[in-house]
């Protein structure tokens, strides 16, 4: 366990962000768990997505990196789009941070609401557990210029939840009506956007028509409401009637519309929109329209000499249907009169009539279904000349053109990606990577820094993983992210490389590792990469001895211990190396165990220096004393400098031991 902790500590420079000037991904605000390869398939996109999401979350939780939060949110949404419905496991991690960033950052809150709408579009009904937090945000920022983005968010929630959305309407509808009445902007974009959203909400508004219809119609009679926009209000009302039943509110709708038609100098587009609303009511009321409203409408149209082709066509159909109904009723009555039952008394006759079948009502087909043009057309020479709707402002089939303002909609590629899930695995460009990893011409520290920076970015650029590629833009401006994703980017590309390209890449890495000018931080990065690939069961074909020496050079003692154990041989040099590394790791028990193991099983002669490295000064003093007794202080052979030096070594060793033990009297002797 202790070795594992130290191994993780050695890995820290590559997984944490160094230097507060560039930003740090390690923060005390929140702990983001690191995924391990042991728990995820090596080549699975889930693993790379987890790595990317966790790295991005660490940036979000760090308030000192708020200047990058906008790009981080954009990158997260790009990852979610690439994953589609597979992004659901990351939703519990993303949503709390998303909401927190929206509260903390006011400079790009409009963008955040747009991204939140996109998130709802991707995860659909799975946003349900987070609606409480979203509604709190909406309540806080409703009376702000963000109302257009908030309405777009509610549209996506409505599409995702369907009938479940009804439970939120008691709070939403009053807010929408209040916004309609309080909108004083010049272009009335919030008003038009709210009207457009009602069409999206659709049948969920059935229980609130008694509130919505008066609120919409009041816009037509407001003096301060721009008259040039009234046609947009009426066209939206006509479109809304295709989804909702307005029969109970026909009189309330018709009277304001007729007042509009009675205005002098009526603009053509306004007359067109008013007639579209009346045609919608005709379609809904069917034959009831003839007896109740047709005479009143006819008077207004006749007074102002207005003719409308579709309206006339609908009335003709209604009168024809009414005639058929009368004929069917008369035929039924005739059959009853001529039947044998009619010879009975009046009481029996009445009883038979009352029990006769009800008359058959033929439905009115819609104008589009029977080939009649739906476009209004005015008789030439009429004083009110209404243009053909194909050229009039309100004639477009989409509500975006209808309202004259482009709604906040999602691009088709985003919607398709959210529906079909993750795709987009691109083919690796080995030639581009070959230029990036070439290291033979690097000499100075600056050269190596440029080399590793370019390699980190290009690995993300060429990565087959859509999640890692999504992080490219942010990694180019925030290098700590590129450094953290270096191992994952390398691994994803390594899996796609041909054998020849893998050999070239390893040769380039070995050239970098053997360079005397390689900075320590880059050496540590490459050692971390070698350890990462070994954990992933894809070890780099680099000699263990080379990695061990480099690990000692970089003072990565846990790595050095690992490689030294892999190359273990029962030699004095290897045992001494293991003792030294364990001493650096502050593991004296392990070092002592190596000493006992070497003496017991391999009969290796113990050296006094090993005891000194273990701080076992008593044993070292005893060993030096024993060696001193068996060797003369000075050799009598002339010219034997090496022998004299070796003889003096035990004396110096005893002095070191006495000094360490504090035996000053013996040391003075």
Secondary structure as GFF3:
##gff-version 3
##sequence-region A 1 669
A	DSSP	alpha_helix	2	15	.	.	.	ID=ss1
A	DSSP	three_ten_helix	37	39	.	.	.	ID=ss2
A	DSSP	alpha_helix	45	60	.	.	.	ID=ss3
A	DSSP	three_ten_helix	63	68	.	.	.	ID=ss4
A	DSSP	alpha_helix	69	83	.	.	.	ID=ss5
A	DSSP	three_ten_helix	84	90	.	.	.	ID=ss6
A	DSSP	alpha_helix	91	104	.	.	.	ID=ss7
A	DSSP	alpha_helix	109	123	.	.	.	ID=ss8
A	DSSP	three_ten_helix	124	130	.	.	.	ID=ss9
A	DSSP	alpha_helix	131	141	.	.	.	ID=ss10
A	DSSP	alpha_helix	147	161	.	.	.	ID=ss11
A	DSSP	three_ten_helix	162	168	.	.	.	ID=ss12
A	DSSP	alpha_helix	169	182	.	.	.	ID=ss13
A	DSSP	alpha_helix	189	201	.	.	.	ID=ss14
A	DSSP	three_ten_helix	202	208	.	.	.	ID=ss15
A	DSSP	alpha_helix	209	217	.	.	.	ID=ss16
A	DSSP	three_ten_helix	218	221	.	.	.	ID=ss17
A	DSSP	three_ten_helix	227	229	.	.	.	ID=ss18
A	DSSP	alpha_helix	230	240	.	.	.	ID=ss19
A	DSSP	three_ten_helix	247	249	.	.	.	ID=ss20
A	DSSP	alpha_helix	250	261	.	.	.	ID=ss21
A	DSSP	alpha_helix	268	285	.	.	.	ID=ss22
A	DSSP	alpha_helix	288	289	.	.	.	ID=ss23
A	DSSP	pi_helix	290	294	.	.	.	ID=ss24
A	DSSP	alpha_helix	295	303	.	.	.	ID=ss25
A	DSSP	alpha_helix	309	338	.	.	.	ID=ss26
A	DSSP	three_ten_helix	340	343	.	.	.	ID=ss27
A	DSSP	alpha_helix	346	354	.	.	.	ID=ss28
A	DSSP	alpha_helix	399	403	.	.	.	ID=ss29
A	DSSP	alpha_helix	412	420	.	.	.	ID=ss30
A	DSSP	alpha_helix	430	437	.	.	.	ID=ss31
A	DSSP	alpha_helix	445	461	.	.	.	ID=ss32
A	DSSP	alpha_helix	466	470	.	.	.	ID=ss33
A	DSSP	alpha_helix	472	477	.	.	.	ID=ss34
A	DSSP	alpha_helix	479	484	.	.	.	ID=ss35
A	DSSP	alpha_helix	486	494	.	.	.	ID=ss36
A	DSSP	alpha_helix	499	514	.	.	.	ID=ss37
A	DSSP	alpha_helix	520	535	.	.	.	ID=ss38
A	DSSP	alpha_helix	544	553	.	.	.	ID=ss39
A	DSSP	alpha_helix	557	566	.	.	.	ID=ss40
A	DSSP	alpha_helix	572	584	.	.	.	ID=ss41
A	DSSP	alpha_helix	588	601	.	.	.	ID=ss42
A	DSSP	alpha_helix	608	613	.	.	.	ID=ss43
A	DSSP	alpha_helix	617	629	.	.	.	ID=ss44
A	DSSP	alpha_helix	641	661	.	.	.	ID=ss45
A	DSSP	alpha_helix	664	668	.	.	.	ID=ss46
###
